[in-house]
Amino acid sequence: MGNAQEKPPGAGGGGGGGGTRSDSATAGSGARSQSGGSAEKEVVNGTESGRRHNSPAVDTRYLDAPAGALPPHLARLKNEGNHLFKHGQFGDALEKYTRAIEGCAEAGVESPEDLCILYSNRAACYLKDGNSTDCIQDCTMALELQPYSLKPLLRRALAYESLERYRKAYVDYKTVLQLDTGVQAAHDSVHRITKLLIEQDGPEWRDKLPEIPVVPLSVQQQHREKPISIELAQARAARAAQEEARRKEARFTLLKQEGNKLVKNGHFQEALEKYSESLSIKPEECAVYTNRAICLLKLSRFEEAKQDCDSALQLEPGNKKAFYRRALAYKGLQDYLSASSDLQEVLQLDPNVREAEQELEVVTGLLRQSLMNNAAHARRVSDECAS
């Protein structure tokens, strides 16, 4: 979260609390041994203390990672807060950030950037706990320290929106987008809030907005040049992949619908092109292969229709439409035996397919006629050879 999360936490859970508990346990053990209590017997008997000794050590090296210009004891509090926040312990994280903020005042730390991050991180804790009012207050403090800082702006916008203070939320979201047009959450929120403000304030809704600050070009440039964390880069890549997947899905659906409409209107060549383009987006969509097979059958391109049905059956081995349309393709290729086999497969899958029954009768007649013709041809050839 924020710059606070850019440093990877250690592998252990429990953060700085673990170190505190260890110190307390040591002190307590010393006190008990002085008084001759049972703790010393436990050590001698090798019970609880022995188990602790054998358990793997918790890695707390992340607590000592540098944190900007903060002195080590305050950096440790910030790192503890980051770790706790990452593991969903928002109340405990808030307490660490509060102690770090208070410690900065006591130690005379004057680092606007570090204080901005601490206030912004504590604001995120308030937001997670549903305390939007204190979140707004901390974000405002962070922005006084570091104007146009993106994360406090975004968190304050979310808090304003949760309180239904839509105009202020809109202004903060628009300011965020001046800094980074790639923040999809801000785009989505602007669209959503625009609809709400139109309903609330009517056509003149823009006139009732607070002034949207113009982010200086120098600040925008600084933000663009600022290195991003691995986590942020991964999040952006994931969002981009999701957006691309949504775009492709929408395009695929549109092409398929257009193809279906063209088939109904008898425009088979145009429909064929739509289906082909949709398959370039999603090449494993069985229904599109069977739909394109219809177009190919209507265009007397029987071998290609058969291939599309083969592809459909590889994807869905029990697809009735693929069997039926492949039977029609075999019929067009005058392979009546294969056509008959596919039609029987259809009726085995669903005995109530009337079209398959009727087509089977036709194909059986054609097969019989073909066999008779072949037999007659064979006799003629045999007689010619004998003479």
Secondary structure, DSSP 8 states (H G I E B T S, - for coil): -GGGGGS---S-SSHHHHHHHHHHHHHHHHHHHHHT-THHHHHHHTSHHHHHHHS-----GGGGS--TT--HHHHHHHHHHHHHHHTT-HHHHHHHHHHHHHHHHHHT---HHHHHHHHHHHHHHHHHTT-HHHHHHHHHHHHHHSTT-HHHHHHHHHHHHHTT-HHHHHHHHHHHHHH-TT-HHHHHHHHHHHHHHHHHHGGGGGGGS-------HHHHHHHHHS---HHHHHHHHHHHHHHHHHHHHHHHHHHHHHHHHHHHTT-HHHHHHHHHHHHHH-TT-HHHHHHHHHHHHHTT-HHHHHHHHHHHHHH-TT-HHHHHHHHHHHHHTT-HHHHHHHHHHHHHH-TT-HHHHHHHHHHHHHHHHHHHHHHHHHHHHHHHHH-
